[in-house]
Amino acid sequence: MAKKGFGGMMPGNMNQILKQAQKMQENMQKMQAELEEKEVESSVGGGAVTVKVNGKKEIVNISIKPEVVDPDDIEMLEDLVLSAVNEALRSVDELQSSQMSKLTGGMNIPGLF
């Protein structure tokens, strides 16, 4: 009885699959580099606090309007900064998911982002 290669696949098909996987990996690396260069901005409190985050999830800028700084209410300022940072990080996650979905055709591949 003759064997048919890997699990019934012909060796030529396996080469095709490997080439496709390599191309997808190259596209992912390119997209990841592009995402790292992008920046997202989040603003809370009617623009009182604005946070800018890059695609590496690094905070690159925090802007606080002077009228928000009240020495008697530091907790409110802390809450605004925390909210702005968390919203900016969520925006980066959404950007990454959106870009990855374009690359994978909507397939959810664990561990990619």
One Martini backbone bead per residue (centre of mass of N, CA, C, O) as a GRO file, in nm:
protein
  113
    1MET     BB    1   0.094   0.038   0.026
    2ALA     BB    2   0.068   0.364  -0.051
    3LYS     BB    3   0.184   0.670   0.033
    4LYS     BB    4   0.050   1.029   0.069
    5GLY     BB    5   0.224   1.167   0.255
    6PHE     BB    6   0.086   1.427   0.441
    7GLY     BB    7  -0.217   1.339   0.523
    8GLY     BB    8  -0.275   1.328   0.191
    9MET     BB    9  -0.070   1.524   0.102
   10MET     BB   10   0.095   1.687  -0.123
   11PRO     BB   11   0.401   1.828  -0.143
   12GLY     BB   12   0.313   2.076  -0.316
   13ASN     BB   13   0.100   2.179  -0.111
   14MET     BB   14   0.296   2.229   0.119
   15ASN     BB   15   0.458   2.452  -0.019
   16GLN     BB   16   0.221   2.645  -0.053
   17ILE     BB   17   0.157   2.677   0.248
   18LEU     BB   18   0.436   2.782   0.334
   19LYS     BB   19   0.431   3.036   0.156
   20GLN     BB   20   0.177   3.161   0.280
   21ALA     BB   21   0.285   3.176   0.571
   22GLN     BB   22   0.528   3.357   0.507
   23LYS     BB   23   0.367   3.595   0.391
   24MET     BB   24   0.199   3.647   0.645
   25GLN     BB   25   0.439   3.707   0.830
   26GLU     BB   26   0.544   3.951   0.673
   27ASN     BB   27   0.282   4.117   0.698
   28MET     BB   28   0.279   4.125   1.009
   29GLN     BB   29   0.549   4.272   1.050
   30LYS     BB   30   0.475   4.522   0.892
   31MET     BB   31   0.220   4.598   1.054
   32GLN     BB   32   0.358   4.622   1.329
   33ALA     BB   33   0.547   4.855   1.250
   34GLU     BB   34   0.319   5.051   1.175
   35LEU     BB   35   0.172   5.051   1.452
   36GLU     BB   36   0.412   5.165   1.622
   37GLU     BB   37   0.387   5.456   1.470
   38LYS     BB   38   0.127   5.501   1.583
   39GLU     BB   39  -0.128   5.732   1.711
   40VAL     BB   40  -0.326   5.797   2.001
   41GLU     BB   41  -0.612   5.985   2.127
   42SER     BB   42  -0.728   6.101   2.453
   43SER     BB   43  -1.026   6.259   2.591
   44VAL     BB   44  -1.124   6.426   2.897
   45GLY     BB   45  -1.323   6.652   3.042
   46GLY     BB   46  -1.352   6.834   2.786
   47GLY     BB   47  -1.018   6.842   2.749
   48ALA     BB   48  -0.853   6.847   3.019
   49VAL     BB   49  -0.746   6.552   2.931
   50THR     BB   50  -0.461   6.437   2.737
   51VAL     BB   51  -0.371   6.132   2.559
   52LYS     BB   52  -0.075   5.984   2.413
   53VAL     BB   53  -0.038   5.681   2.213
   54ASN     BB   54   0.135   5.424   2.099
   55GLY     BB   55   0.165   5.105   1.945
   56LYS     BB   56   0.345   5.019   2.216
   57LYS     BB   57   0.206   5.146   2.471
   58GLU     BB   58   0.321   5.443   2.487
   59ILE     BB   59   0.351   5.728   2.651
   60VAL     BB   60   0.397   6.056   2.486
   61ASN     BB   61   0.143   6.230   2.614
   62ILE     BB   62   0.043   6.488   2.855
   63SER     BB   63  -0.251   6.695   2.891
   64ILE     BB   64  -0.317   6.982   3.113
   65LYS     BB   65  -0.537   7.193   3.218
   66PRO     BB   66  -0.507   7.439   3.450
   67GLU     BB   67  -0.816   7.446   3.554
   68VAL     BB   68  -0.789   7.140   3.680
   69VAL     BB   69  -0.598   7.247   3.894
   70ASP     BB   70  -0.675   7.137   4.230
   71PRO     BB   71  -0.548   7.119   4.544
   72ASP     BB   72  -0.841   7.020   4.670
   73ASP     BB   73  -0.868   6.802   4.393
   74ILE     BB   74  -0.672   6.552   4.309
   75GLU     BB   75  -0.860   6.310   4.250
   76MET     BB   76  -0.984   6.416   3.989
   77LEU     BB   77  -0.722   6.428   3.825
   78GLU     BB   78  -0.650   6.132   3.854
   79ASP     BB   79  -0.906   6.024   3.716
   80LEU     BB   80  -0.862   6.162   3.442
   81VAL     BB   81  -0.592   6.034   3.374
   82LEU     BB   82  -0.678   5.741   3.396
   83SER     BB   83  -0.902   5.753   3.181
   84ALA     BB   84  -0.726   5.848   2.942
   85VAL     BB   85  -0.527   5.613   2.941
   86ASN     BB   86  -0.730   5.379   2.910
   87GLU     BB   87  -0.857   5.480   2.644
   88ALA     BB   88  -0.598   5.480   2.475
   89LEU     BB   89  -0.537   5.176   2.508
   90ARG     BB   90  -0.801   5.079   2.380
   91SER     BB   91  -0.746   5.209   2.104
   92VAL     BB   92  -0.501   5.037   2.036
   93ASP     BB   93  -0.642   4.765   2.047
   94GLU     BB   94  -0.847   4.828   1.822
   95LEU     BB   95  -0.639   4.882   1.602
   96GLN     BB   96  -0.503   4.606   1.609
   97SER     BB   97  -0.756   4.435   1.554
   98SER     BB   98  -0.832   4.562   1.285
   99GLN     BB   99  -0.566   4.496   1.135
  100MET     BB  100  -0.566   4.189   1.186
  101SER     BB  101  -0.836   4.128   1.047
  102LYS     BB  102  -0.741   4.205   0.765
  103LEU     BB  103  -0.512   3.987   0.750
  104THR     BB  104  -0.701   3.723   0.852
  105GLY     BB  105  -1.007   3.751   0.768
  106GLY     BB  106  -1.128   3.729   1.084
  107MET     BB  107  -0.944   3.548   1.218
  108ASN     BB  108  -0.881   3.401   1.535
  109ILE     BB  109  -0.545   3.424   1.646
  110PRO     BB  110  -0.379   3.322   1.892
  111GLY     BB  111  -0.110   3.548   1.996
  112LEU     BB  112  -0.088   3.806   1.806
  113PHE     BB  113  -0.246   4.036   2.028
   0.00000   0.00000   0.00000
